[in-house]
Amino acid sequence: MPEIKTNYPLQSLNTFGIQVNAKYYIKIDSVNQLPELVNDPIFLKNEVLILGGGSNILLTKKYKNTGY
C-alpha cells in the first residue's frame, strides 16, 4: 500500500507554486494499488480529491485531503 503522508506540501505539484498543504497525501504509481487503498479507514472517512499533474487546478488554501 502507498504511504499516506500528513500535512503534505503541494507547492511543487501546482503550476503557480503556491504554498498549500494537504491534510493527507497519497501518491499512486499504479492502478494495482487502488483496491487496498480504497479500503483504508483514512480513505473511507475523508473527502478525496484526485489530481493528475496539478496544472489544471489553482490551490489557494489548505485542502482537507488530496490523493495524487
C-alpha positions as CSV (number, residue, x, y, z in Angstrom):
1,M,0.0,0.0,0.0
2,P,1.3,3.5,-0.8
3,E,2.4,5.6,2.2
4,I,-0.2,8.1,3.5
5,K,1.6,11.3,4.3
6,T,0.1,14.0,6.5
7,N,0.3,17.8,6.2
8,Y,2.0,17.3,2.8
9,P,3.2,20.4,0.9
10,L,1.7,20.7,-2.6
11,Q,3.9,23.7,-3.8
12,S,5.9,21.6,-6.2
13,L,2.7,19.9,-7.6
14,N,0.8,23.1,-8.7
15,T,1.8,25.3,-11.7
16,F,1.7,28.5,-9.8
17,G,3.9,27.1,-7.0
18,I,1.5,28.3,-4.2
19,Q,2.4,27.1,-0.8
20,V,-0.5,25.0,0.3
21,N,-0.7,21.7,2.2
22,A,-2.9,18.6,2.0
23,K,-4.1,17.0,5.3
24,Y,-3.4,13.7,3.7
25,Y,-1.4,12.9,0.5
26,I,-1.0,9.6,-1.3
27,K,1.0,9.1,-4.5
28,I,-0.4,6.3,-6.6
29,D,2.1,4.8,-9.1
30,S,-0.2,2.0,-10.4
31,V,-3.9,1.2,-10.6
32,N,-3.0,-2.1,-8.8
33,Q,-2.6,0.0,-5.6
34,L,-6.2,1.2,-5.7
35,P,-8.0,-1.8,-4.2
36,E,-6.1,-1.8,-1.0
37,L,-6.2,2.0,-0.7
38,V,-10.0,2.3,-1.1
39,N,-10.5,0.1,1.9
40,D,-8.2,2.2,4.2
41,P,-10.0,4.0,7.0
42,I,-8.5,7.3,6.1
43,F,-9.7,7.0,2.5
44,L,-13.2,5.9,3.6
45,K,-13.7,8.6,6.2
46,N,-12.5,11.6,4.3
47,E,-13.3,13.6,1.2
48,V,-10.9,12.8,-1.7
49,L,-9.6,14.9,-4.5
50,I,-7.6,13.0,-7.2
51,L,-5.1,15.1,-9.1
52,G,-3.1,14.5,-12.2
53,G,-0.1,16.7,-12.8
54,G,-1.6,19.7,-10.9
55,S,-1.7,22.1,-13.9
56,N,-5.4,22.1,-14.1
57,I,-6.1,23.4,-10.7
58,L,-5.3,26.5,-8.6
59,L,-4.8,25.7,-4.9
60,T,-5.2,28.8,-2.8
61,K,-5.7,27.4,0.7
62,K,-5.2,24.2,2.6
63,Y,-7.2,21.4,1.1
64,K,-8.6,18.8,3.5
65,N,-7.4,15.8,1.6
66,T,-5.7,15.0,-1.6
67,G,-4.7,12.0,-3.5
68,Y,-2.4,12.0,-6.4
